[in-house]
Amino acid sequence: MYWKLRIPLILGIIGVISGIIQKIPNLFLVNTSSFIRSAVFIGLIGIIFTILEKTDVNEKKVHFTIGVGIILFGIIFDYLMA
């Protein structure tokens, strides 16, 4: 069974970016409110997702287990970085 990379990549990206922002909050806007930090988080995910759409990476088909692996990697990365 094959799966397009769109859903696994977006979930993996959310996990990785969330983990990085939680571990190194000073990397993105040091003294700002949580509203602005949330906007930066959503904007960063949007930019990465747009780049993946423009380069047609999201249209590639992979086996179901690879897709699940990408999702689990994002979840585990977020959990370990928190």
C-alpha positions as CSV (number, residue, x, y, z in Angstrom):
1,M,0.0,0.0,0.0
2,Y,1.4,3.4,-1.0
3,W,0.8,6.8,0.4
4,K,1.6,10.3,-0.8
5,L,4.1,12.1,1.4
6,R,1.8,15.1,2.1
7,I,0.3,14.0,5.4
8,P,3.4,12.3,6.9
9,L,5.6,15.3,6.0
10,I,3.3,17.9,7.5
11,L,3.0,15.9,10.8
12,G,6.7,15.2,10.8
13,I,7.5,18.9,10.2
14,I,5.2,20.0,13.0
15,G,6.9,17.6,15.4
16,V,10.5,18.7,14.5
17,I,9.8,22.4,14.5
18,S,7.9,22.1,17.8
19,G,10.8,20.3,19.4
20,I,13.3,22.8,18.1
21,I,11.3,25.8,19.3
22,Q,10.8,24.2,22.7
23,K,14.4,23.3,23.2
24,I,15.9,26.6,21.8
25,P,13.3,29.3,22.3
26,N,15.9,32.1,22.1
27,L,16.7,31.1,18.5
28,F,13.4,32.6,17.4
29,L,12.5,36.1,18.8
30,V,14.0,36.4,22.3
31,N,11.7,38.9,24.1
32,T,8.3,38.6,22.5
33,S,4.9,37.6,23.5
34,S,3.5,34.1,23.1
35,F,1.2,35.3,20.4
36,I,4.1,36.4,18.2
37,R,6.0,33.2,19.0
38,S,2.9,31.2,17.9
39,A,2.6,33.2,14.7
40,V,6.3,32.5,14.0
41,F,5.7,28.8,14.6
42,I,2.8,28.6,12.2
43,G,4.6,30.8,9.6
44,L,7.7,28.6,9.7
45,I,5.6,25.5,9.2
46,G,3.7,27.2,6.3
47,I,7.0,28.3,4.6
48,I,8.4,24.8,4.8
49,F,5.2,23.2,3.6
50,T,5.0,25.7,0.7
51,I,8.6,24.9,-0.3
52,L,7.7,21.2,-0.3
53,E,4.6,21.8,-2.4
54,K,6.6,23.9,-5.0
55,T,9.3,21.2,-5.4
56,D,6.7,18.4,-5.7
57,V,8.2,16.5,-2.8
58,N,4.6,16.0,-1.4
59,E,3.5,14.2,-4.5
60,K,5.9,11.4,-4.2
61,K,4.4,8.0,-3.2
62,V,6.1,5.9,-0.5
63,H,5.2,2.8,1.3
64,F,2.8,3.1,4.2
65,T,5.5,2.0,6.8
66,I,7.8,4.8,5.7
67,G,5.0,7.4,6.1
68,V,4.3,6.0,9.6
69,G,8.0,6.2,10.3
70,I,8.2,9.9,9.4
71,I,5.2,10.6,11.6
72,L,6.7,8.7,14.5
73,F,10.0,10.4,14.1
74,G,8.3,13.8,14.4
75,I,6.5,12.7,17.5
76,I,9.5,11.2,19.2
77,F,11.7,14.2,18.3
78,D,9.2,16.5,19.9
79,Y,8.9,14.3,22.9
80,L,12.7,14.1,23.4
81,M,13.3,17.8,22.9
82,A,10.7,18.9,25.4
